Amino acid sequence: MNQQTSAKRKAYHHGNLRNTLIVAAAELIEERGSTDFTMIEAARRAEVSSAAPYRHFKDKDALLDAVIEVAFMALTQATLDTLAAHPGVSTRRLIAIGKTYLRFVTSHPAFYDLMWGDQGMRVMSSDPTMQDSGFHLFVDAVQAWCEANALQHYNALELSVKMWAMAHGLASLAMGRHIEKWLPEADIYTLFEDSANTFLQGLRDKT
């Protein structure tokens, strides 16, 4: 028995079946690059009976909802780590958050459609615990940046969505290998930093 299998069985015996199944589902998604797996396969990966998953999840969609929640929690934690590494209020801090988003999304391409598709957006909007998500932390950082630069007349949420669109678009293009086709020498983090700097400087120049 390998160490990973031992850990799963230990988790199950300690009553942690729900989390074990979430990990099993996430592993299957990562390996297959899609959500094309069955509850039986998730149970098999978790080394439990085929009926065991239904003690915590009524169906596969419920299990995927839980995977989505964990994925967004991981993104939020990555954002918090970035905020801690870049204290204060600065353009550099905003760009660092954007780069963190880029890194997270491109490092987990199998979860892209799940997190940003209809099911992911439904989970985000219906779960009160998701209101402190990485995006909301970014909006707060943008609001602080606006105040520090005497730009309170700008809508921080609107500016955040515009910057998110930059990062989201670059991530999507990178994962589809479109950037390497047209700009083979380009670095997506540099592209984002240049675009974000131009955007933020433009806001300052308008005042």
Beta strands, then each sheet from edge to edge (+ up, - down):
end
